[in-house]
């Protein structure tokens, strides 16, 4: 979804850079967004608070609220898909394999 929406907005995202946490991924406030997303997925409240404040300072309150809502929605969608047993169509496997390799998905515990 990020690659589609960023292309539609005219600011194509570098998904590999985002997955690696390197730079801004070509997105406005990208470095702050990556730090915020990483912190949301972590367990350190101090890191989360710091990342949240950096994003707020860089992009404003409304942007921060939107970013938090998007993160929460992605978490919800993943849980719903997992809970229903939804699977990707077989014909998407070649594209997904390439993307999984590019993003190094295998390093995430949830991929196993």
N, C-alpha and C positions, 0 to 999 in steps of 0.2 A: 504494500500500500504506500509506503514512503516513497519508493522509486516512482510510482505512478503519480502521486500527488505533487511531488517536487518537480517532476517533468511538466505537469499541467500548470504549475505556478511559474515556470520559466527559470527555475533554479535547480537543475538536476543534482541529485545527491550522490556523493561518492560513498556508496554503501560499505565498501571495504574500509575506508577511513573511519566511518562511523563505528563499525564493528570493532575496529582496533582501538578506538578512542583517540585517534590521531587527528589533531587539527579540528577544523569546523565542518568537514564533510561537504564543503561547498554551500552550506546553508547559512542564512542569516542567524546569528546567535548560535550557530552549530556547536561550537566548543562548549558553551554553557549548557545547551540542551543535552549533549552527550554526557557531561558531568552529572547533570540532574538525573537523567535516566539511569546511569550507573549507580548513583547514590540511592535512588528509589529501590533498585534491585538488591541493595546491600543491607547490612544490619547495623550500621553505625549512624546513630541519630545526629551526631555532631557533623559528620560528613554531609548528611542529607541537608541539615540546616544551612550549612555553608554553601552548598551547591544551589539550594533554593534561593538564597539571598543573592548569589552571583547572577543567577538568571533574572531575578526580579530587578536588580540594579541595571543590567544590560538591556532588558527588553520591556520591563514594566509589569504591573500587576495583572492586566488582562492577558498578556502573553503567557505569564506563569500559570494562570488559572487554566488557560487552554491547553498548555503542555501537560499539566497534571491530569486534566480530563482525558486527554489522548492516551497517556500512559495507563490510566485506570481502565480505559475501554479496551486497550490491547490485552491487558491482563485478563479482563473478563471474557473477551472473545476466545482467548486460548483455553481458558478453563471450560467454557461451554463446548468448544469443539472437542476437547479431550474427553469430556464427560459423555458426549453423545456418540463417541467412537468415530467421528468424522475423519475421513482420510482423503488425501489428495488423489485426483484422478491419475491413473497410470500414465496417460499421455503427457502429463506434466513432468514426469520423472527426469528426463534429460535436462530440462531447464533448471529444475530444482537442484539436481546434483551439481551443476555448474555454479549456481548461486550459493549452495551450501558450502562448497569448497572455497569460493571467493570470500565468504564471510566467516569461514572457519567455525561453522556451526557445531562441529563435533567436539569442540573444547568446552561447550556448555553442558553442565550436568544434566539438564532437562532433555538434551538430545539423545540420551542413552536409554 
